[in-house]
Amino acid sequence: MQIPLKKLQNGFTMPVFGIGSWQMGGRHERDFANDDQADIQAICTAIESGIIHIDTAERDAGGHAEELVGEAISNYKRDKLFLVSKVWNTNLRYEDVLKACVGSLKRLKTSYLDLYLVHMPNPDIPIQETMKAMSKLEKEGLIKNIGLSDFSVERFKEAQGCCDDKIVVNQLHYNLIFREPERKGLVDFCRKNDVFLVAWRPVQHGMLTDISIPVMREMCAKYHKTPSQIAINWLISQKNIVTISKMRKHEHLRENLGGVGWEMKSQDIERLRFEYPGQQDVSDSVPLI
């Protein structure tokens, strides 16, 4: 299938749905017992199914996840893919950002990134220094666009104030259960400031697959979709929101793709927003600061 695209007013375009590499190859360090070939095949299967947005990070499996992605994409046309990586928050000094990007490009076996994110804020390193390096990378063509991850509204504004280039993305933990981006004004901020909110963990470790919840059961019947598909579409049917999901198994990929290519009615988006039970502001994700 062809994954639909969304476009900002400034012209930046990205797919509404992509695959993430978190826990592929390990967690924060490489797991030598990991089935690397299975992860590579999962990424290849996603690409062959129409997914072009691939999200990784230098911290994932200590850089090994980037190596797996690099291996997986090696047989595909680079200009047909939308490749994203992130610099970790201990590498946000000017020279460290530049070095980190070069390292990611080498592991990914590519000459550029479509989008490069600051993985999370580091209050101990001046954001001016970080954004200066990000702008240099964009000017040199090593990255096409600049984004952030897990930034609060205040820190996003500060980062944009230090950068002449448009910051096009804030990647956040956001789904039907985890609603901190709404409570802290990030959803509205992204819409009003022409920024994409890239939501990760759209089905919350499978918690959003529960069809026994009345409002979810009603939506599944109305749209002839599964709970996972409803949860994904609830995100991507909203303005300026796209999402990514880790999908190792083919059946998981196939089901999640069923959440793409159709649009939920606005009144149903709002019903789910207000009626879905168990909403929370905190989780095991990094707190917004």
Stockholm file with secondary structure:
# STOCKHOLM 1.0

chainA/1-289         MQIPLKKLQNGFTMPVFGIGSWQMGGRHERDFANDDQADIQAICTAIESGIIHIDTAERDAGGHAEELVGEAISNYKRDKLFLVSKVWNTNLRYEDVLKACVGSLKRLKTSYLDLYLVHMPNPDIPIQETMKAMSKLEKEGLIKNIGLSDFSVERFKEAQGCCDDKIVVNQLHYNLIFREPERKGLVDFCRKNDVFLVAWRPVQHGMLTDISIPVMREMCAKYHKTPSQIAINWLISQKNIVTISKMRKHEHLRENLGGVGWEMKSQDIERLRFEYPGQQDVSDSVPLI
#=GR chainA/1-289 SS CCCCEEECTTSCEEESEEEECTTTTBSSSBCTTSCHHHHHHHHHHHHHTTCCEEECCTTGGGGHHHHHHHHHHTTSCGGGCEEEEEECTTSCSHHHHHHHHHHHHHHHTCSCBSEEEECSCCTTSCHHHHHHHHHHHHHTTSBSCEEEESCCHHHHHHHHHTCSSCEEEEEEECSSSBCHHHHTTHHHHHHHTTCEEEEECTTGGGGGGCTTSHHHHHHHHHHTCCHHHHHHHHHHTSTTEEEEECCCSHHHHHHHHTTSSSCCCHHHHHHHHHHCSSCBSCCSSCCCC
#=GC SS_cons         CCCCEEECTTSCEEESEEEECTTTTBSSSBCTTSCHHHHHHHHHHHHHTTCCEEECCTTGGGGHHHHHHHHHHTTSCGGGCEEEEEECTTSCSHHHHHHHHHHHHHHHTCSCBSEEEECSCCTTSCHHHHHHHHHHHHHTTSBSCEEEESCCHHHHHHHHHTCSSCEEEEEEECSSSBCHHHHTTHHHHHHHTTCEEEEECTTGGGGGGCTTSHHHHHHHHHHTCCHHHHHHHHHHTSTTEEEEECCCSHHHHHHHHTTSSSCCCHHHHHHHHHHCSSCBSCCSSCCCC
//
